[in-house]
Amino acid sequence: MSAGRPIGLPFDAPEPTAQEPDAPPPRRVLTVAELTGRIRTLLEQALFEVWVEGELSNCRVWNTGHLYFTLKDRNAQIRGVMFRAALARLRFQPQDGLRVVARGRITVYDPKGEYQILCEHLEPEGLGARQLAFDQLKARLAADGLFDAARKRPLPALPRKIGVVTSLDGAAVRDVVKVLRRRYGNAHIVIRPTRVQGEGAALDVARGVAAIARVPGVDVVIVGRGGGSLEDLWTFNEEVVARAIAGCGVPIVSAVGHESDVTLADLVADVRAATPSAAAEIVLARKEDFSARIEGLSGRVHAAMTARRHRLESRVRALESRPGYAGVYTRLAMRGRRAGELTHELRRAALAAVAVHTRAWQAQRRALEAGDPRRRLGAARATIVGARARLDAAVHRARHARDTRLRAAAARLDALSPLAVLGRGYAVCWTADGTGILRDAAAVREGDAVEVTLHRGALECRVARRRLPAAES
């Protein structure tokens, strides 16, 4: 037994051999962009098309035309975006607080690392999008006074020229012409052809109403079309049509669909007719009695086209749900959003730079204006004028002070002058040679010559007799 083997083993066991531990696999370090891309791919493949119900909040349409919002319920929320093309297809206006059902795909916005729903369709919960759009526009038009009974105009008793705005392909125009001819064969009918359904039909109807109102002599206008589904009649629920009817200069009779179909055009028009034929009867009702009502037009063709469109849309969504297509569409959409945000940031930076340069230019301009020689010359001129005024004032004060001092000195001299004393009746007696003033009678003798100065002139006198003070006599 070897020295290194344990003692007391029941049988000889081979000595364990040393084994190297398993080497860890090499690390795969991902960048943030790569990790975000993997997360985005997983989400787009697993949640390609989802329907989400919640309440809209923070709805905001950017200048790019895209709608950004938050879809939330009591416990969670998710950010959402609807691009401009999908937003244009909505029949109602998304707003905060509205509960909706959204269809879209879950994706990730790479620059911020946020997951969001890329919404392709919105519909109000429990209320159709068209009905909501109808209610919103109806409230807005009612607030503008377009439904007020006071603005409704009466129809002419016997119109001579009748305008008709409708499609030439439908039976409505034929029905209107037939009734008008039967009731009043001399009526002059002016027809303005227009489309009454499909993309751009609303604008075409509005232009037709404005054009036929400018025709000279038209007394009344019939606007309408035959019956159909809600989608067929939606042209007459557009705001542009309602405002064109309200702004027309002649009375308008609205005849859209069947009697049960009520559109915004019916509410704005001066008179509503159940059908186009009824509109013709109403226009000429004062001459002829009412005739049998004409059967409404069927909407089976439009229903068939609508069903076919739905089938094609289902096939398109099925193709879009394939993994290879999902990533391409989403990445293109995200690049478009990123481009829009960069454009916005670039515009803001450019405006900030322009503002900085503008302030610098204004500061330099103020500095140049401060050093303008004309302004400096004006300042110097003002300084000189001020100095001159102060100098004149100082000279005037000094001259006044000197004049005052001179007058005071003259007054004092005049008070001390002997001439002033002489002027009061006194005289000065001089010696004969005029060199001294005689103040004492003892200074002369009798017979001496003296000179006496008066206030005016002098006297040459001779002393005849002296009178001395008593003490000296």
Phi, psi and omega in degrees: 000133182286158183293334183272355183272142180295149180269143174096010177286140181294334178210163182286125177249142180294143179293136180293141178263144180290131178243144178283137177297154180296135180283134179295146179293153179296144181284143174247100184271124180259146170281165179298321180295320179294317178297316178298322178296320178295317179297318180297318180297318179297316181294318182292327178282322183279325183236060184291316179225119181227154173248124185234135179249136179182188182252135180282140173209160180056037178292130182207129178258118180284171177293348175281349181094358180272148179258127176244136185206173174237130178255122188220160168227200186291332189246344185205171177208158180215140178282152181217157177219140174232121184284165191302319182296317178290325180294326180293339181275352180287143179265353179232169182257113177297138180211159182299141177090353181275129177274128186225166169245122185249137174247131180183196181233149180271130180215182181234134174269106190304312186302332181247356179065032182252138173270146185206169177256124176272099192277133177249343182205141176230140173217140181296143179288124177076003181211130182296151180296320179294320179294320178295317177298321178298314182294320180296314181291324179297317178296321181292318179291323177296322178295330178278357176084016183285344180260001185296137179292336182294334181268358179288135182255143178287152179280150177294149183296316181217086182293139179267330179231120185245127177265143180229125177244107180194184182271142176282345183273345183266169179281346183299316182294323179293321179295317180298313181296320181298313180294318181296319180292322181290323183278324183208097186293339181271001181293138178266118184253127176245120183251128173252103181294144178202159173278145184243000175203160181101178182294128179083001182292324181298315179295325178294319178296317180298318177295322178297318178298315180295322182290317183287336177290339179273354179289127182297135174089357179289125183265327183207153183233135173254123179240127177171192180198175179283182183289171180170186179283176179300322179293323179295321185272000188294339178304324183273008170254006180277147183296322183297325179289316180299317181287329176294319178295318180295329181270002181290144183276352180236160179299146183233136173251123180265129180224089185241119173071215182261182182296327181280348181272120178240121180246171177294330176297323177297321183287330182275328184297161179292323179221139176254133176247148182292321182219168174300322178296317177298326177297317177297321178293322179293320182298320181249028183292338182283345179256321185240154175285165179290139176255176181298143181284146183273141180298144178288154179285144180276147177254028183294325181295316180293323178298320179296319179294322179295318179296318179297320178297319178297320179296318179294322178296324177296320178295320179296316179296325177295320177293321181291338181284351178292142186301324184293333182271330187300313184294322183296313182296317182293317179297319177297319179296318180293323177296321177297319179294317180298320179297320177297318180293320179295322177298319178297315180296319179297318179297317180295319179295320179297317179295322178295318179296318178298320179296319179298313180295325179296316178296320178297318179297318179296322178296317178296322179296317177297322178296318179295320179295326178294326179268012181294126180302329180294320178292320178295320178296320178297319179296318179296320179297319178296322179296317180296316179299317179297317180295321180296319179296318179294322180295316178299319179295320180294318179297318180296317179296318180295319180295320179296321179294317180295321180295322179295316178297320181295319180294323178294317179296320179296322179295318179295317179298321180294326179290326181272350184290136176294335179296325178295323177294320179295326180296338179272005175110003178274166179221158179244131181255125183249161172292168185299324179275357177072024182261346183214154180265135181270120178246349185227129180295341181285348183282352181231167178242164177292131181099350177286152178269138177226162179239129182248120179263125180257182178296325177229110179087185182216159180236137173260116187237166176232139185285119178268323182203146179253145173238108183265159175300157186299325184293327184271338180292000000 
